[in-house]
Amino acid sequence: MNAPQPARTSQRPADVDLRVSIGSRPLRNPIIAASGTFGYGVEFASLVDLGRLGAVVVKGLSIGPMEGAPAPRICETPSGMVNAIGLQNIGVRAFTAEKLPELRRHNATVVANVFGYTIADYMEVIRVLEDAEGVAAYELNISCPNVERGGAEFGVDPVLTGEVVQAVRKEARRPLWVKLSPNVNRIGLTAKAAESSGADAVVIANTYPALCIDAHNRRSRLGSTTGGLSGPAIKPITMRLVQEAAKVIKIPIIGLGGIESPADVVEYMLAGASAVEIGTAHFVDPKVTEKLVKGLEGWCKDNRVPEISKLRGAIEVAGAGSR
């Protein structure tokens, strides 16, 4: 089905306001490069004007460097891809010393993705980043197993979600975004836990657990056996999660999953997102984020939408008796 179209005004706007706000943080536009698909941002600086994007979320940062999962790490699927990178990164201290200064030179709005296996891990990474110049916000990846609680993911238990967010909130002066796991029965519960514990926004959602098998050798196509599914296949499922969370929380939602076109961006915003992150599409076109900024402006002009922020949650819901 086609997405509901916004009400048309009598005149095509000459200019379009693409600005959005994620809590107290204003962004130039709602197009954000997602963590893990855009490197540290500097790798794309020769292809994309980083200063034109809403923001850049860098690779997940840990206390020390991590080698990541064994190869192969990526498997293409008919409607996306499955990846098992294993959170490979250079560590937070190397990032602040080597990558962050260059990102500042490119006028990028930098969001630092943070992960850990204990609450203390998260807090230590945040402490290092708090002393660094040029970070606009933090994005907590809470899809990691909490080794202190028997390996349960922070993001699938509202209690654990609340604990890690509350602890980090005490350390963080900057805006705090929480990247939620889709692997829950009711995402509204974890979204509400994040909100009540001090999150400024939630990102919905991380990848979905998946497996790719080679029929000839009877083995997984990935070195770590299973991975996370992303791409167009997950878009309708994730948009439902965005709408579900939007019903129960007041803080902004950033939608993530299967976005390739300006219409995809609009659909997520209609479902309740204030902005979106672009991930898998980078593997098809490394310049996709900047193209989406231009394409979104054109879409808004063609559809007579002078302010894109007005689209948030504007989906026209069918009557209660409809199926």
ZIHU-V757362 format. One record per helix or strand of 3 or more residues. SS is the DSSP state (hx for helix, st for strand). FROM is the first residue (numbers start at 0). TO is the last residue. If there is no record, write none. Layout:
[[SS,FROM,TO] [SS,FROM,TO]]
//
This chain:
[[st,19,21] [st,24,26] [st,30,32] [hx,41,43] [hx,49,51] [st,54,56] [st,73,76] [st,79,82] [hx,91,104] [st,109,113] [hx,118,129] [st,134,140] [hx,146,148] [hx,153,155] [hx,157,170] [st,174,179] [hx,186,195] [st,200,203] [st,207,210] [st,225,229] [hx,231,245] [st,251,255] [hx,261,270] [st,274,277] [hx,280,283] [hx,287,301] [hx,307,310]]
//
